[in-house]
Amino acid sequence: MLRRTWISALGLMCAVAAVPMARAEAVGADVFVRTLSNEVIDAVKADKAIQAGDVGRIRALVDAKVMPHVNFQRMTAMSVGPQWRSATPEQQKRMLEEFKTLMVNTYSGALTQVKNQSVNVKPLRGTPAADGDLVVRTEVRGQGEPIQLDYRLEKAGEAWKIYDVNVGGFWVVEAYKGQFAKDLNAGGLDALITRLAEKNKATNGNTKN
C-alpha cells in the first residue's frame, strides 16, 4: 500500500524545487509549495518526452531541479538512525550517493504518473519551530480519492529545503528507517550500502534507454 501510494503521488514533490532557489526568497512555505506545485505540474504535462517515459530526460530533470533542494544529509542520517553517527566519512559519502540514486529513481518513476492532478495547499498550523522547521500539508487531487502529501521543511537562509514527506499517512523517513533496519542489524552500514547499490544498479539497467 505504501509503495503504490508513494509511486502515484511522490513525483509531485518536485513542486517545491522546480525553479531557481531565488524564486523562494522571502515567501512563506505554503506560498512556495502552492506556486511551484502548479508550475512543475504544468511543465511535466507539457513535456511529451517525460509523458512518454523518456528515462534520461526524467532523471535529468529530477537531478537538476529537485535534488539540490532536498537536505539529503539530514534525510539520510534520519533514515539510517544511530549508526550514522558512528559511520566513517567514506561510509557516509557512499550512503549519501546510493540514497540519492534511490530517491532519483523513485521520483523519476513518479513523474510519469502526473496526468490531471492538482495540488491543494492547506492553511499552515501555528508558526515555525525555533529552528525554522514546519510542516506544509497538501492534498493531491485527480481521479479517485485525494492523496495526502505533506512536507517537512527547514529554513535555509530565506529559502526552504525538504527533509521528509508524508504520503498517505506514512512519513517517508520513518518508512525507510524500518526498511533499512534489517540490513543494518545484520551487517551494519556496509551491508545496507551494498544492498542499495545492487538495487540501484538493477533499476538503472532495467530502465536504460
Secondary structure by P-SEA (a helix, b strand, c coil): caaaaaaaccccccccccccccccccccaaaaaaaaaaaaaaaaaacccccccaaaaaaaaaacccccccaaaaaaaaaaccccccccaaaaaaaaaaaaaaaaaaaaaaaaaccbbbbbbccccccccccbbbbbbbbbbccccbbbbbbbcccccccccccccccccccaaaaaaaaaaaaaacccaaaaaaaaaaaaaaaaaaacc
